[in-house]
Amino acid sequence: MKTVMVRYKVKAERAGENESYIHKVFEQLKRDQTPGLRYASFKLADGVSFVHIASREAADDSNPLGELAAFKVFTAQIGERCEEPPVAVDLNEVASYHFFGE
């Protein structure tokens, strides 16, 4: 299993637009019932910083998010919405308690 965290900061006037794209990704995930993926998105207290955490179970290291039409739209122009660009970090679990519905 691979877990990744992505953090970025959008321009204040684009925060609502960014949230709208995120909601569309989750709507498609719910419709498609994408297997092997656990995904969460958070908006930080400043209202413009976002954190996404994705955990994928694919043995071949494929990323099902990248295949979703809504995710492609969300990421297509992310750079234009950002004040600070996305930074991805691999997470290595030490321990967890009921994280992602365990």
N, C-alpha and C positions, 0 to 999 in steps of 0.2 A: 504494500500500500504506500502511496506517495501522497504527502500532504504539503500544500503550498499556501503561503499567505501573500497576498498582494495588497500593497498600500499605496494610496495616491491622494492628491488634493486637487479638487476642481476649483475653477473660478467661481466666485460667489453667485454670479448671475446664471451659472450653468448647473448648479446643484440640483434643482428640480428636474431638469432635463436628464441628468445622470440617473437620478432615482427612477425616473420613468423607464429608461432603458433597462435598469436592473429588474424592475417589476416584470417587464416583458420577458426577460430571460427566465425568471422563476415561473411565469405563466406557462411558457413552453416546456420547462422541465416537468411541471405538474401534468400537462397534457400528454407528453411523450413517455413519462415514467422512466426516465433515463436510468438504466441499471449501472451499478458499480461506481456511483458518484454520490458523494455527500458534499453539500455546498451551502455556504452561508455568507451573507453580506451584511455589513454593519456600517452605519454612519456615526462618526465620532461626535463628541459634544460640540465641536466648533462648527458643525453643520456643513462643512465643505471637505472634510477628510473621510475617506472610505477605506474599509478593510474587507477583503474577501478571503475566505478560507475554503479551499477545495481539497477533498481527499478522494483519491481515485484508487480503485482496486484492480485495474487492468494489469495483467502480467506483462504485456508488451509495452507498458508505459504510455499507451495512447491516452489522449485527453478527449473525453466525450463532449466537453464544453465547446471545444473548437469546431465541432460538427454542427452545433445548433445555429439555425438561421438568426435567431434573436441575439445570440452571443456575438455572432459576426457583425451584426448591426451595432451592437453596444461597443465593440472594440474598434470598429472601422475608423472613427474619428476621435478616439479618446484623447489623443494628444492635443487636439484643438480645445477640448473642454478643460484640460488640466493646467493648474498653476504649478504643480509638482507632478512629474510623470510617474506612472506605475513602476513600483519596484517589487519584484517577486523574490521571495525567500523560501527555500525548502525548510520544512519543519520536521524535526526528528523527535517523536514522542518519547518522553521519559515516563510519564504516567498520566492517566486521565480517569475521570469518574463521570459516567453517563454523558460523555461528550459525543455529539452527533448521534444521540439516541441509542447508545450502546446498551 
